[in-house]
Amino acid sequence: MPAEPPRLKFGRAMRIKQGRDFSRVRQEGQRLVHGCLIANWRKLPAESTHRLGVVTSGKIGNAVVRNRARRLLREAFRLHQFDFSQPVDLVLVARNSIVGMSFAEVEKDFLTTVRKAGLLSE
């Protein structure tokens, strides 16, 4: 029987929640802007796990628009979390252009960004 693919979870342990962690990624990590998002990342030791933080500014729109942007970015990360070559702390900042985008467009921008950053395994 073939091995089951890993479950695509995105639990609380995989979230960056504290301000100091967001600051550390921004200060010590690298940054890349592409399409509807800005990616800040910091590579971690091999025994760590991936973590994601999402930032949506009030400039994007009201709460409904900001929450949709967060959901789209989290889902793109969740589906591709096992494609990363090594553990990272990743902070995604939604840009104004994310308003009205479909999931496929957001996912394309996400994959292009992490590919340019060299974070995906070949």
N, C-alpha and C positions, 0 to 999 in steps of 0.2 A: 504494500500500500504506500503511495507517495506521501512524503512528509507534508504536514499541514503548513501553510504560510503563516508567518507570525501575525498575531492579532494586532490590528491597527488601533491601539488605544492612545488616548491623550488625557492622562489623569493629572491629578494635582501635583504629583512629584515632577511632572514634565513641564511645569509652568514657572516662569520667572515672575515672582510676586513682589519682591522687596526692591525698594528704590536703590539701595546700594548695589544690588546685582545689575540693575539696568545701567547705573553709572559706571560700574566696572567694565561692562561690555563696551560701553561707548568710549571710555578712556583707554582701555588696554587693547581693544579689538580693532577690527578693520571695518571699512564702510564701503558700500556700493549702492549706487542709485540706478534704478532701471524701471521704466514703465510706471506702474501705479504704486510702487513701494520703494522704501529705502531699507536696506539690510545692513545691520550691524552684527558682527559675529566675533566670537572669541573661541579659539580651539581649546579643548580640554584634554586632560590625560585619558588614556585608553580605557581605564576602568570606570569612567564617568558615564552618565547617560545624557542624551540630548535634552535641552530645555528651550522653551520658546516663550518670548514675551511679545506682546502686540501693543502698539501705541496708536491711538486714533485721537487726533486733535479735534477740538470743537469747531475748527475752521472747515472741517469736512462737511458737517451738517448737523442735524438734530440727532437725538439719541437713537432713533430707529436706523438712520443711515450709518452712524458710527458702529452700532452693534452688528449690522450686516457686514460691514467691512472687516470687523474682528472675526466673525464667523468664517468668512471666505478665506482669510489668511490662515486661520488655525486649521481649517480643513485641508488646504493645500499642503501645509506642513505634515498633518497627520497621515495623509495618503502616501507621502514620500519620505517618512522619517527613517526608513530602513535603507534608503538610497545614499545616505551620507557616508563619506569615507571614514570619518572619525567623529567622536562626540563634540558637539559645539553648544555654546550658549548663543542663541540667535534671537535678535530683537528686530522685529519688522515694524516699520513705521508706514502707515497708510498715507498716501498722497491724495490730493483732491481728485485726481483722475480716476480713482477707484469707484467713485459714485456712478451707479448705473451699469457697471461692468458685470458680465456674467462670470460664473465660476470658471469656465474654460479659459477666459481671458486672464483672470487673476492667476490661475494655475500656470498658464504659459509664462507670464511675467515672473512668477516665483521660480519656476524651473530655470528660466534664462538667467536670472540673477544668481542663483546658487551655483549654476554651471560656470558662469563667468568668474565667480569667487573661488572656484576650484574645490568646492565642498562635496560634490557628488562623486561617488565611486564610478569608475568606467564600466 
